[in-house]
Amino acid sequence: MASSLGSPATGQAPAASRAAEGSLPRAERPRFSPRTFDSLRQRDYRWFFIAMLGQMAAMNMQMLVRGYLVYDLTGSFAALGVIGLVSAIPMVSLSLIGGVIADRAPRKVALQLGQTANVLLALAVAGLLFTDLLRFEHLVIASIVQAIVMALMMPSRQAMIPEVVSPDRLMNAVALNASGMNLMRLLAPAAGGFVVASVGADWSYMLMAALYLLAIIGLMPVPARPAAERSARPRGLRAAGGSDLADGLRYVMRDPVMFALVSVSFVTAILAMPYLMMLPGFVADVLDGDAAELGLLMGISGAGSLLGSLVIASLPERRRGLLYLLSAIFLGASLLAFSASETLVVASAVMVLVGIGTAGRQTLGNVLLQSYVEDRYRGRVMSIWMTQWGMMSGGTLFVGLVAEAVGIQVALGALSIALILFAAGVLVLVPRVRRIA
């Protein structure tokens, strides 16, 4: 049962046979070989990892450049919040449909179709920039379209990991996947800031299109696993999409571990992550910086997250629930210190800690869900988990309005304190979470 705290779901026999190529039996592995990069021994995971790097590089570069363009065009924190809100609506309303797609269609195909849409969107924005026609309204429309694509595509990426790696490497694979994402958080924003500063935002969008194309090409060598290979649905449930959605929601509601993990992930994301959308304004107003300083801070945060993710990839599968909550508390304390910083040097030093805390919160939350979910519900559960990003983006509008009224430092500081109090409360009052193995 997935609800057992000490027994993660292991109904992944088809995925294991698919991922076996390129792997070594546990008994034949070098006894003292490092665990950190273990999953990269498997061919399919290596190609999946390369494709992920392309996608995450483009996404992180786009986050920085779009935020820079919005603030440059409007000079408004509220405008940054509007971008967050219009991105949140599709993520919240359509992610569950993306989960059904992930459970009922070949996940590789869903990913490649989504990346094709991203290529076309990046080229469209680049064209507007080259012709000096770009307006704030165009960025709003582009944000909506990309959020729709993300909502329908990303559950397939998360749910595909067990298809390309053997079950005994799942925690390592999820953590390495997070490490790759954080590596792109380190490199892509800095590259984006450099490209904008040197040749302009138009060429940065051309680079994004090329990176999305890399994500399409990288998945080509990975075999597409037909949806029919996954666990069959319980008899008596209809095949209609609405029934699939309800089935996934009921599973999360009735499974105590799933419900606890998803709930904590939602609240901590809403409290922890709006700082990313507010960062362009924080850099401009508090630190008196521009695109270069913005890229530097996002890159430093990515470095901290990369370090944290690699540590998690090396850890044994013990006391992960406790580490998850402690990471959230650590992240809250780091964000509180960041909100009080007023120089680039101090902000940069603190941002390393923010990155480490973010890695612990995000990576361990994902690892725990992937470890305990039943395979036939994997896509839908990951889609529910991913709606936290939409809700976080929606919360950004509120933070933006508060920042307009009382200042960005006060707004971020208040969120940080709320995060610390919430995570500490769960640690003390909800033993089920801290006892998860």
Legacy VTK file of the C-alpha trace (Angstrom):
# vtk DataFile Version 3.0
C-alpha trace
ASCII
DATASET POLYDATA
POINTS 437 float
0.000 0.000 0.000
1.181 3.492 -0.853
-0.161 4.765 2.435
2.324 2.772 4.479
4.995 5.056 5.858
7.706 2.446 5.564
6.692 0.883 2.238
6.963 3.074 -0.825
4.959 2.031 -3.844
6.960 -0.271 -6.063
4.415 -1.222 -8.719
6.840 -0.275 -11.493
7.759 -3.586 -13.099
7.179 -2.355 -16.689
9.254 0.751 -16.002
11.997 -1.330 -14.455
12.261 -3.638 -17.457
12.270 -0.631 -19.764
14.999 1.061 -17.737
17.127 -2.014 -17.262
19.173 -1.303 -20.374
22.490 0.161 -19.375
22.067 -0.656 -15.690
24.136 -2.939 -13.515
22.545 -5.451 -11.139
22.865 -4.263 -7.587
25.173 -7.140 -6.649
27.556 -6.385 -9.540
28.073 -2.710 -8.792
31.377 -1.624 -7.285
30.950 -1.883 -3.578
32.269 1.567 -2.779
31.213 3.430 -5.941
29.759 6.903 -5.305
25.977 7.044 -5.414
25.603 10.663 -6.471
25.551 10.101 -10.268
24.341 6.497 -10.189
21.325 7.005 -12.467
23.452 8.385 -15.288
24.748 4.841 -15.820
21.453 4.102 -17.603
21.216 5.092 -21.273
17.574 6.161 -21.367
17.974 8.336 -18.293
21.017 10.044 -19.808
19.013 11.120 -22.864
16.079 12.151 -20.668
18.507 14.210 -18.587
19.960 15.972 -21.662
16.451 16.850 -22.878
15.577 18.185 -19.451
18.671 20.415 -19.462
17.561 22.002 -22.731
14.058 22.671 -21.489
15.106 24.003 -18.097
17.769 26.250 -19.616
15.169 27.862 -21.855
12.602 28.176 -19.067
14.976 29.786 -16.573
16.342 32.151 -19.183
12.794 33.081 -20.160
11.796 33.717 -16.542
14.577 36.253 -16.168
14.219 37.946 -19.552
10.432 38.160 -19.421
10.522 39.634 -15.918
13.150 42.113 -17.045
11.076 43.130 -20.081
7.900 43.506 -18.013
9.549 45.752 -15.451
11.410 47.661 -18.150
8.145 48.324 -20.033
6.006 49.167 -16.999
8.198 49.914 -13.968
5.518 48.219 -11.846
5.602 45.434 -9.252
1.888 44.948 -9.885
2.636 44.212 -13.560
5.003 41.444 -12.460
2.168 40.158 -10.296
-0.219 40.214 -13.261
2.187 38.005 -15.221
2.219 35.628 -12.273
-1.584 35.605 -12.070
-2.221 34.910 -15.750
0.340 32.104 -15.555
-1.366 30.676 -12.484
-4.844 30.263 -13.935
-3.947 27.645 -16.605
-1.545 25.883 -14.225
-4.268 25.471 -11.614
-7.137 24.690 -13.982
-5.393 22.466 -16.546
-2.636 20.613 -14.669
-5.026 17.838 -13.672
-5.882 17.306 -17.328
-2.146 17.111 -17.956
-2.029 14.384 -15.327
-4.694 12.393 -17.149
-2.685 12.782 -20.369
0.399 11.512 -18.525
-1.473 8.406 -17.335
-3.356 7.697 -20.570
-0.941 8.657 -23.399
2.739 8.061 -24.241
4.589 10.548 -22.060
7.459 11.047 -24.516
5.026 12.159 -27.237
3.274 14.580 -24.880
6.616 16.140 -23.981
7.761 16.552 -27.575
4.489 18.153 -28.653
4.708 20.610 -25.770
8.297 21.505 -26.625
7.298 22.158 -30.230
4.732 24.682 -29.010
7.428 26.324 -26.856
9.740 26.672 -29.851
7.025 28.443 -31.855
6.129 30.738 -28.951
9.745 31.787 -28.370
10.143 32.547 -32.085
6.968 34.656 -32.030
8.203 36.813 -29.127
11.610 37.135 -30.802
9.890 38.392 -33.946
8.032 41.067 -31.968
11.291 42.162 -30.364
13.182 42.299 -33.669
10.445 44.522 -35.146
10.132 46.751 -32.037
6.442 45.858 -31.705
6.540 44.143 -28.316
4.106 45.481 -25.708
3.184 44.387 -22.212
-0.011 42.825 -23.568
2.034 40.529 -25.798
3.970 39.262 -22.799
0.689 38.585 -20.998
-0.579 36.523 -23.942
2.728 34.660 -24.225
2.620 33.885 -20.500
-0.900 32.453 -20.812
0.011 30.254 -23.791
3.156 28.954 -22.143
1.291 28.225 -18.916
-1.242 26.156 -20.873
1.567 24.182 -22.514
3.310 23.695 -19.178
0.147 22.522 -17.457
-0.525 19.882 -20.108
3.104 18.767 -20.587
4.965 18.869 -17.278
3.078 16.068 -15.462
4.331 13.745 -18.215
7.944 14.811 -17.580
7.682 14.181 -13.847
5.833 10.881 -14.288
8.273 9.664 -16.954
11.241 9.372 -14.597
10.370 5.829 -13.385
10.163 4.751 -17.052
13.821 5.595 -17.711
15.439 4.411 -14.478
15.271 1.244 -12.379
13.252 1.380 -9.122
16.299 1.126 -6.853
17.661 4.322 -8.411
14.453 6.350 -8.265
15.441 8.659 -5.387
18.831 9.250 -6.994
17.210 9.910 -10.391
14.712 12.435 -8.995
17.451 14.225 -7.074
19.756 14.265 -10.120
16.882 15.617 -12.193
16.527 18.407 -9.642
20.297 18.946 -9.757
20.127 19.427 -13.505
17.276 21.879 -13.112
19.267 23.776 -10.512
22.351 23.745 -12.730
20.251 25.525 -15.329
19.058 27.943 -12.665
22.742 28.669 -12.139
23.827 28.994 -15.768
20.772 30.031 -17.777
19.829 33.271 -15.949
23.423 34.456 -16.035
23.574 33.613 -19.750
20.241 35.331 -20.305
21.380 38.486 -18.524
24.618 38.475 -20.505
22.822 38.011 -23.842
20.332 40.796 -23.062
23.108 43.145 -21.976
25.338 42.356 -24.970
23.110 41.743 -28.004
19.546 42.322 -26.783
16.461 40.452 -25.581
15.499 39.505 -29.162
18.501 37.207 -29.535
17.904 35.757 -26.077
14.510 34.503 -27.296
16.173 32.983 -30.357
18.509 31.125 -28.007
15.498 29.912 -26.004
13.940 28.487 -29.180
17.157 26.576 -29.906
17.224 25.150 -26.381
13.606 23.976 -26.621
14.566 22.296 -29.911
17.391 20.506 -28.069
14.784 19.181 -25.623
12.836 17.673 -28.530
15.910 16.064 -30.094
17.205 14.754 -26.768
14.124 12.579 -26.233
14.284 10.937 -29.667
16.534 8.006 -28.590
14.282 7.234 -25.595
11.708 4.506 -26.370
8.092 5.638 -26.101
6.318 3.474 -23.568
2.683 2.845 -24.585
0.119 3.803 -21.982
-1.232 0.252 -22.106
1.925 -0.998 -20.337
0.976 0.829 -17.149
-1.092 -0.697 -14.402
-4.687 -1.248 -15.366
-7.411 0.848 -13.798
-9.634 -0.680 -11.117
-12.618 -2.413 -12.688
-15.846 -0.423 -12.782
-14.295 2.996 -13.326
-15.235 4.716 -16.577
-12.537 5.712 -19.051
-13.828 9.279 -19.401
-11.415 12.051 -18.525
-13.735 13.445 -15.831
-13.756 10.083 -14.091
-9.954 9.924 -14.314
-9.657 13.326 -12.654
-12.026 12.403 -9.855
-10.257 9.078 -9.379
-6.903 10.814 -8.912
-8.318 13.346 -6.465
-9.995 10.609 -4.429
-6.710 8.706 -4.248
-4.883 11.747 -2.823
-7.695 12.495 -0.378
-7.917 8.964 1.001
-4.190 8.222 1.199
-2.838 9.899 4.354
0.753 10.151 3.128
-0.221 11.601 -0.261
-2.610 14.081 1.342
-0.051 15.247 3.885
2.749 15.652 1.351
0.630 17.489 -1.206
-0.840 19.816 1.436
2.544 20.771 2.893
3.971 21.274 -0.610
1.128 23.629 -1.539
1.438 25.866 1.488
5.220 26.049 1.503
5.294 26.859 -2.237
2.806 29.703 -1.818
4.881 31.167 1.011
8.370 30.474 -0.328
8.412 30.988 -4.067
6.866 34.422 -4.877
10.277 35.980 -4.288
11.346 34.657 -7.714
8.723 36.728 -9.512
9.480 39.763 -7.362
13.242 39.533 -7.808
13.479 41.880 -10.843
11.825 44.660 -8.865
13.844 43.896 -5.709
17.086 44.162 -7.683
16.043 47.434 -9.317
14.538 49.189 -6.267
16.540 47.854 -3.313
19.886 46.937 -4.858
19.849 49.559 -7.647
20.809 46.878 -10.184
19.766 45.787 -13.672
19.689 42.620 -15.802
23.296 41.717 -14.995
22.758 41.815 -11.214
19.450 39.977 -11.615
21.136 37.193 -13.568
23.919 37.025 -10.986
21.522 36.546 -8.064
19.462 33.915 -9.864
22.651 32.130 -10.837
23.927 32.156 -7.248
20.604 30.778 -6.049
20.933 28.041 -8.647
24.419 27.218 -7.362
23.072 26.754 -3.855
20.227 24.605 -5.149
22.642 22.521 -7.211
24.735 21.859 -4.123
21.683 20.924 -2.084
20.319 18.593 -4.774
23.625 16.765 -5.176
23.767 16.202 -1.423
20.242 14.754 -1.520
21.210 12.493 -4.441
23.958 11.043 -2.224
21.814 10.463 0.871
20.381 7.131 2.005
16.603 6.779 2.091
16.125 7.605 5.766
14.254 10.319 7.716
13.337 12.159 4.546
10.146 13.623 6.011
12.089 15.277 8.817
14.674 16.628 6.376
11.864 17.976 4.198
10.390 20.074 7.022
13.785 21.245 8.264
14.592 22.375 4.719
11.416 24.483 4.656
12.348 26.132 7.970
15.871 26.780 6.728
14.478 28.283 3.510
12.191 30.599 5.474
15.075 31.842 7.620
17.224 32.412 4.530
14.481 34.364 2.754
13.992 36.490 5.865
17.680 37.394 5.813
17.485 38.094 2.065
14.516 40.442 2.508
16.601 42.494 4.962
19.656 42.732 2.686
20.387 46.078 1.064
23.676 45.469 -0.742
24.523 43.123 -3.593
27.300 41.460 -1.584
25.012 40.546 1.310
22.163 39.527 -0.979
24.510 37.288 -2.984
25.824 35.532 0.131
22.333 34.920 1.478
21.075 33.735 -1.908
23.354 30.684 -1.653
21.436 29.651 1.463
18.122 30.366 -0.240
19.150 28.016 -3.018
20.107 25.233 -0.613
16.797 25.535 1.241
14.852 25.586 -2.027
16.567 22.383 -3.163
15.648 20.610 0.059
12.014 21.695 -0.100
11.456 20.947 -3.776
13.610 17.873 -4.272
12.605 16.004 -1.134
8.925 16.788 -1.751
9.190 15.334 -5.252
11.233 12.324 -4.100
8.710 11.441 -1.407
5.747 11.666 -3.768
7.484 9.582 -6.461
8.478 6.988 -3.848
5.049 6.461 -2.281
2.573 6.972 -5.159
0.990 3.981 -6.891
2.118 3.838 -10.519
-1.345 3.965 -12.081
-1.978 7.308 -10.351
1.505 8.754 -10.874
0.686 11.252 -13.626
-2.380 12.613 -11.854
-0.670 12.892 -8.482
2.279 14.714 -10.018
-0.146 17.039 -11.791
-1.837 17.828 -8.478
1.578 18.473 -6.949
2.460 20.750 -9.850
-0.571 22.988 -9.352
1.419 24.455 -6.464
3.382 26.414 -9.084
0.168 27.914 -10.389
-1.038 28.766 -6.917
2.361 30.265 -6.143
2.121 32.432 -9.243
-1.339 33.560 -8.206
-0.023 34.475 -4.773
2.567 36.628 -6.495
-0.119 39.166 -7.446
-1.027 39.599 -3.775
2.636 39.975 -2.840
3.076 42.511 -5.631
0.159 44.611 -4.352
1.496 44.451 -0.788
4.934 45.443 -2.041
3.445 48.454 -3.805
1.864 49.534 -0.503
4.522 48.812 2.133
7.677 47.966 0.181
9.116 44.769 -1.238
11.338 44.086 1.784
8.427 44.102 4.229
6.296 41.949 1.926
8.978 39.267 1.480
9.891 39.364 5.172
6.297 38.718 6.220
6.042 35.718 3.875
9.311 34.329 5.239
8.089 34.493 8.838
4.846 32.773 7.840
6.833 29.974 6.173
8.956 29.410 9.279
5.908 29.284 11.542
3.991 26.918 9.257
6.840 24.430 8.771
7.679 24.458 12.475
4.017 23.886 13.284
3.834 20.848 10.989
7.074 19.517 12.465
5.663 19.667 15.996
1.946 19.012 15.460
1.814 16.592 12.484
4.094 13.651 13.337
2.964 11.702 10.245
5.063 13.965 8.013
8.268 14.000 10.047
8.129 10.205 10.448
8.068 9.464 6.714
11.073 7.277 5.936
LINES 1 438
437 0 1 2 3 4 5 6 7 8 9 10 11 12 13 14 15 16 17 18 19 20 21 22 23 24 25 26 27 28 29 30 31 32 33 34 35 36 37 38 39 40 41 42 43 44 45 46 47 48 49 50 51 52 53 54 55 56 57 58 59 60 61 62 63 64 65 66 67 68 69 70 71 72 73 74 75 76 77 78 79 80 81 82 83 84 85 86 87 88 89 90 91 92 93 94 95 96 97 98 99 100 101 102 103 104 105 106 107 108 109 110 111 112 113 114 115 116 117 118 119 120 121 122 123 124 125 126 127 128 129 130 131 132 133 134 135 136 137 138 139 140 141 142 143 144 145 146 147 148 149 150 151 152 153 154 155 156 157 158 159 160 161 162 163 164 165 166 167 168 169 170 171 172 173 174 175 176 177 178 179 180 181 182 183 184 185 186 187 188 189 190 191 192 193 194 195 196 197 198 199 200 201 202 203 204 205 206 207 208 209 210 211 212 213 214 215 216 217 218 219 220 221 222 223 224 225 226 227 228 229 230 231 232 233 234 235 236 237 238 239 240 241 242 243 244 245 246 247 248 249 250 251 252 253 254 255 256 257 258 259 260 261 262 263 264 265 266 267 268 269 270 271 272 273 274 275 276 277 278 279 280 281 282 283 284 285 286 287 288 289 290 291 292 293 294 295 296 297 298 299 300 301 302 303 304 305 306 307 308 309 310 311 312 313 314 315 316 317 318 319 320 321 322 323 324 325 326 327 328 329 330 331 332 333 334 335 336 337 338 339 340 341 342 343 344 345 346 347 348 349 350 351 352 353 354 355 356 357 358 359 360 361 362 363 364 365 366 367 368 369 370 371 372 373 374 375 376 377 378 379 380 381 382 383 384 385 386 387 388 389 390 391 392 393 394 395 396 397 398 399 400 401 402 403 404 405 406 407 408 409 410 411 412 413 414 415 416 417 418 419 420 421 422 423 424 425 426 427 428 429 430 431 432 433 434 435 436
